[in-house]
Amino acid sequence: MNVRMIYLPQSLSRIKLAESQDYITYCQNQPASITDVTPAPRTDRAKHLIPRANILIVRSQRQLTLFDGNSPFRQYPVAIGKPATPTPLGNYAVATKITNPGGVLGTRWMGLNYDAYGVHGTNAPWLIGKMVSNGCVRMHNSHVEELFTLVNIGTPIYIRD
């Protein structure tokens, strides 16, 4: 497989596209490098998923527990929302999964089916265990990466005090 990589100058990399546009046309006179890429072999992701996965987040303990049915499977420390912007209590589900969202979101994002809240990694791991977020649940990147591979879209998430 050949991949053609075009590097945009700084001035163009900041352009925001209109809603109807999917791409920037910019390459007629610009050099591009052509590289051979061998795709990584596909792994059977289904064997890593927990079939009856559900997640319990206990805000008072700042802890996320992954269950397989009724049996605890993994536990992770988390950071939750600060008092001014608390993590919302309730029953939700994983609605989106994004790899490498970057910045304060760390290496993985699992969006809830409620507003703009989610479970994600962090670029400030020393804050895990504290009440510091704008309502999201933050995890160590290595922990959220593991959780990301074990759950699927639709996995229930229960947030309790």
Order of alpha helices (4+ residues) and beta strands (2+ residues): beta-alpha-beta-beta-beta-beta-beta-beta-beta-beta-beta-beta-alpha-beta
